[in-house]
Amino acid sequence: MDWTRQGAAVVSSIELTTGPRGKVVLVGPRENPKGAVIVIAGAGGVVDTRPVSAHLDYLPAAVVAEVLCMQERVFGASGLPPVHFS
């Protein structure tokens, strides 16, 4: 995944196993239920925003692990090395 910082958020493109593409947006720690969300543009410009946990059945395990690790690196206090964005 290619992560970029956008203001206070960290963002990457994502594709669900069912086909839709969108963005995963990290805005807070794992303890925050809305700290990681997936945003998918729907028909007619409708935007569907749901927590990552609502999409777990539609994401490969490696993607879920990377999202959680990045969320912890950016917003957590576990001692994982910080991220340096270019």
N, CA, C and O of each residue as an XYZ file, in Angstrom:
344
protein
N       0.849     -1.173      0.000
C       0.000      0.000      0.000
C       0.894      1.235      0.000
O       1.969      1.240      0.599
N       0.440      2.259     -0.668
C       1.193      3.509     -0.775
C       0.499      4.560      0.086
O      -0.526      5.114     -0.310
N       1.052      4.829      1.250
C       0.445      5.730      2.223
C       0.941      7.156      2.024
O       2.120      7.381      1.753
N       0.028      8.117      2.162
C       0.393      9.536      2.110
C      -0.313     10.259      3.248
O      -1.366      9.835      3.724
N       0.287     11.346      3.664
C      -0.330     12.171      4.707
C      -1.160     13.249      4.007
O      -0.704     13.896      3.064
N      -2.388     13.423      4.494
C      -3.272     14.484      4.012
C      -3.802     15.205      5.248
O      -4.784     14.782      5.858
N      -3.137     16.297      5.604
C      -3.487     16.997      6.836
C      -3.165     16.120      8.024
O      -2.042     15.631      8.152
N      -4.139     15.915      8.897
C      -3.942     15.068     10.071
C      -4.182     13.593      9.767
O      -3.911     12.740     10.611
N      -4.685     13.279      8.575
C      -5.015     11.904      8.197
C      -3.876     11.257      7.410
O      -3.007     11.933      6.861
N      -3.915      9.916      7.376
C      -3.017      9.124      6.546
C      -3.911      8.300      5.637
O      -4.850      7.660      6.111
N      -3.630      8.305      4.318
C      -4.546      7.761      3.317
C      -3.819      6.818      2.368
O      -2.653      7.027      2.035
N      -4.533      5.767      1.932
C      -4.027      4.872      0.901
C      -5.202      4.354      0.077
O      -6.328      4.267      0.567
N      -4.929      4.014     -1.172
C      -5.951      3.385     -2.013
C      -6.140      1.948     -1.560
O      -5.229      1.320     -1.022
N      -7.350      1.439     -1.793
C      -7.678      0.082     -1.365
C      -8.678     -0.516     -2.345
O      -9.463      0.200     -2.967
N      -8.640     -1.837     -2.474
C      -9.628     -2.524     -3.299
C     -10.201     -3.680     -2.496
O      -9.466     -4.525     -1.984
N     -11.518     -3.706     -2.394
C     -12.184     -4.796     -1.694
C     -12.170     -6.044     -2.567
O     -12.092     -5.938     -3.791
N     -12.244     -7.215     -1.961
C     -12.237     -8.460     -2.731
C     -13.481     -8.594     -3.603
O     -13.504     -9.406     -4.528
N     -14.509     -7.807     -3.318
C     -15.733     -7.818     -4.118
C     -15.652     -6.864     -5.309
O     -16.585     -6.791     -6.108
N     -14.530     -6.126     -5.433
C     -14.321     -5.279     -6.590
C     -14.258     -3.785     -6.377
O     -13.439     -3.127     -7.018
N     -15.086     -3.206     -5.501
C     -15.042     -1.749     -5.362
C     -13.682     -1.242     -4.889
O     -12.995     -1.887     -4.097
N     -13.316     -0.067     -5.399
C     -12.088      0.598     -4.986
C     -12.454      1.832     -4.191
O     -13.505      2.441     -4.394
N     -11.565      2.186     -3.283
C     -11.796      3.372     -2.472
C     -10.520      3.787     -1.777
O      -9.416      3.509     -2.247
N     -10.685      4.448     -0.665
C      -9.551      4.929      0.135
C      -9.738      4.453      1.568
O     -10.847      4.457      2.102
N      -8.638      4.046      2.178
C      -8.642      3.803      3.610
C      -8.041      5.056      4.233
O      -6.979      5.520      3.820
N      -8.731      5.595      5.228
C      -8.338      6.849      5.854
C      -8.132      6.598      7.348
O      -9.044      6.162      8.050
N      -6.923      6.879      7.817
C      -6.601      6.728      9.229
C      -6.594      8.111      9.875
O      -5.869      9.007      9.443
N      -7.407      8.270     10.911
C      -7.515      9.579     11.564
C      -7.324      9.523     13.071
O      -7.310     10.561     13.732
N      -7.176      8.314     13.626
C      -7.019      8.195     15.066
C      -6.564      6.817     15.465
O      -6.384      5.953     14.608
N      -6.372      6.590     16.760
C      -5.874      5.310     17.253
C      -6.898      4.190     17.117
O      -8.078      4.431     16.861
N      -6.422      2.959     17.293
C      -7.287      1.786     17.163
C      -8.436      1.791     18.163
O      -9.485      1.204     17.896
N      -8.262      2.438     19.302
C      -9.318      2.489     20.306
C     -10.525      3.289     19.832
O     -11.626      3.124     20.358
N     -10.323      4.148     18.847
C     -11.399      4.966     18.288
C     -12.103      4.154     17.199
O     -11.468      3.827     16.196
N     -13.390      3.814     17.353
C     -14.087      3.009     16.348
C     -14.071      3.624     14.946
O     -14.174      2.906     13.951
N     -13.943      4.943     14.867
C     -13.885      5.609     13.561
C     -12.474      6.110     13.266
O     -12.295      7.012     12.448
N     -11.473      5.531     13.927
C     -10.089      5.921     13.705
C      -9.544      5.455     12.371
O      -8.566      6.009     11.869
N     -10.175      4.430     11.789
C      -9.811      3.928     10.461
C     -11.103      3.644      9.706
O     -11.916      2.827     10.136
N     -11.283      4.320      8.585
C     -12.499      4.140      7.795
C     -12.141      3.873      6.338
O     -11.051      4.201      5.869
N     -13.090      3.270      5.643
C     -12.958      3.072      4.201
C     -14.013      3.926      3.524
O     -15.191      3.880      3.878
N     -13.578      4.703      2.550
C     -14.454      5.613      1.820
C     -14.553      5.108      0.385
O     -13.545      4.971     -0.309
N     -15.784      4.834     -0.051
C     -16.027      4.340     -1.410
C     -17.071      5.232     -2.061
O     -18.144      5.457     -1.501
N     -16.749      5.742     -3.252
C     -17.697      6.564     -4.006
C     -18.686      5.638     -4.704
O     -18.297      4.695     -5.393
N     -19.959      5.921     -4.514
C     -20.999      5.106     -5.121
C     -21.647      5.809     -6.296
O     -21.179      6.851     -6.755
N     -22.731      5.223     -6.772
C     -23.462      5.770     -7.905
C     -24.055      7.126     -7.539
O     -24.509      7.336     -6.414
N     -24.045      8.025     -8.486
C     -24.640      9.335     -8.288
C     -23.887     10.225     -7.326
O     -24.459     11.165     -6.774
N     -22.615      9.944     -7.116
C     -21.806     10.770     -6.245
C     -22.009     10.520     -4.758
O     -21.486     11.263     -3.927
N     -22.762      9.482     -4.416
C     -22.977      9.133     -3.014
C     -21.693      8.517     -2.471
O     -21.109      7.637     -3.103
N     -21.260      8.971     -1.321
C     -20.037      8.468     -0.696
C     -20.417      7.585      0.484
O     -21.178      7.991      1.362
N     -19.874      6.370      0.492
C     -20.112      5.416      1.569
C     -18.875      5.400      2.463
O     -17.793      5.022      2.013
N     -19.021      5.803      3.716
C     -17.921      5.829      4.677
C     -18.280      4.913      5.832
O     -19.271      5.128      6.530
N     -17.450      3.878      6.025
C     -17.688      2.923      7.107
C     -16.375      2.570      7.773
O     -15.314      2.659      7.155
N     -16.442      2.164      9.049
C     -15.216      1.722      9.718
C     -14.596      0.519      9.004
O     -15.305     -0.272      8.381
N     -13.296      0.389      9.095
C     -12.610     -0.752      8.483
C     -13.221     -2.059      8.993
O     -13.338     -3.026      8.240
N     -13.605     -2.089     10.258
C     -14.175     -3.311     10.835
C     -15.420     -3.798     10.092
O     -15.729     -4.988     10.133
N     -16.131     -2.908      9.419
C     -17.322     -3.290      8.653
C     -16.961     -3.984      7.347
O     -17.828     -4.579      6.707
N     -15.688     -3.918      6.938
C     -15.248     -4.490      5.670
C     -14.288     -5.668      5.841
O     -13.708     -6.123      4.855
N     -14.107     -6.167      7.042
C     -13.099     -7.207      7.281
C     -13.296     -8.446      6.417
O     -12.316     -9.073      6.015
N     -14.543     -8.812      6.123
C     -14.795     -9.988      5.284
C     -14.425     -9.751      3.822
O     -14.370    -10.700      3.039
N     -14.169     -8.502      3.446
C     -13.906     -8.162      2.048
C     -12.494     -7.645      1.814
O     -12.198     -7.080      0.761
N     -11.620     -7.842      2.805
C     -10.229     -7.402      2.692
C      -9.296     -8.584      2.912
O      -9.531     -9.394      3.809
N      -8.236     -8.696      2.105
C      -7.237     -9.738      2.359
C      -6.597     -9.519      3.732
O      -6.454     -8.381      4.181
N      -6.217    -10.602      4.386
C      -5.633    -10.520      5.730
C      -4.399     -9.632      5.754
O      -4.188     -8.909      6.727
N      -3.579     -9.667      4.710
C      -2.366     -8.842      4.666
C      -2.709     -7.356      4.658
O      -1.985     -6.552      5.246
N      -3.787     -6.989      4.010
C      -4.211     -5.589      3.967
C      -4.697     -5.153      5.346
O      -4.368     -4.058      5.801
N      -5.469     -5.994      6.004
C      -5.948     -5.673      7.353
C      -4.755     -5.479      8.291
O      -4.725     -4.533      9.078
N      -3.778     -6.373      8.203
C      -2.595     -6.264      9.056
C      -1.837     -4.968      8.780
O      -1.392     -4.301      9.714
N      -1.687     -4.609      7.507
C      -0.969     -3.375      7.185
C      -1.719     -2.144      7.675
O      -1.101     -1.203      8.173
N      -3.030     -2.137      7.542
C      -3.831     -1.005      8.022
C      -3.661     -0.859      9.532
O      -3.431      0.245     10.026
N      -3.772     -1.961     10.264
C      -3.634     -1.900     11.720
C      -2.231     -1.467     12.139
O      -2.076     -0.672     13.066
N      -1.214     -1.986     11.461
C       0.166     -1.593     11.795
C       0.406     -0.113     11.499
O       1.037      0.583     12.296
N      -0.083      0.365     10.377
C       0.108      1.778     10.037
C      -0.645      2.659     11.026
O      -0.137      3.698     11.446
N      -1.842      2.252     11.396
C      -2.609      3.015     12.376
C      -1.853      3.083     13.701
O      -1.813      4.133     14.342
N      -1.266      1.983     14.106
C      -0.511      1.959     15.361
C       0.764      2.794     15.247
O       1.133      3.485     16.197
N       1.439      2.739     14.101
C       2.667      3.511     13.920
C       2.392      5.009     13.951
O       3.196      5.775     14.481
N       1.268      5.432     13.390
C       0.977      6.863     13.292
C       0.312      7.399     14.562
O       0.646      8.490     15.023
N      -0.628      6.636     15.128
C      -1.437      7.153     16.228
C      -1.287      6.395     17.548
O      -1.821      6.830     18.568
N      -0.578      5.285     17.546
C      -0.498      4.451     18.741
C       0.687      4.780     19.635
O       1.503      5.651     19.330
N       0.757      4.067     20.734
C       1.818      4.267     21.697
C       2.525      2.946     21.996
O       3.019      2.743     23.105
N       2.574      2.043     21.004
C       3.121      0.710     21.237
C       4.630      0.642     21.060
O       5.239     -0.384     21.361
N       5.235      1.707     20.583
C       6.680      1.684     20.378
C       7.101      1.270     18.982
O       8.296      1.135     18.719
N       6.144      1.063     18.074
C       6.506      0.772     16.686
C       7.196      2.005     16.108
O       6.881      3.129     16.499
N       8.132      1.806     15.182
C       8.837      2.971     14.636
C       7.886      3.929     13.923
O       6.956      3.489     13.248
N       8.112      5.232     14.067
C       7.252      6.211     13.397
C       7.431      6.155     11.886
O       8.437      5.657     11.381
N       6.452      6.667     11.188
C       6.476      6.699      9.726
C       7.067      8.033      9.274
O       6.746      9.085      9.827
N       7.921      7.977      8.277
C       8.477      9.196      7.675
C       7.944      9.305      6.250
O       8.345      8.542      5.371
N       7.051     10.245      6.029
C       6.459     10.444      4.712
C       7.339     11.364      3.887
O       7.940     12.304      4.407
N       7.408     11.079      2.589
C       8.230     11.957      1.728
C       7.430     13.087      1.161
O       7.966     13.912      0.421
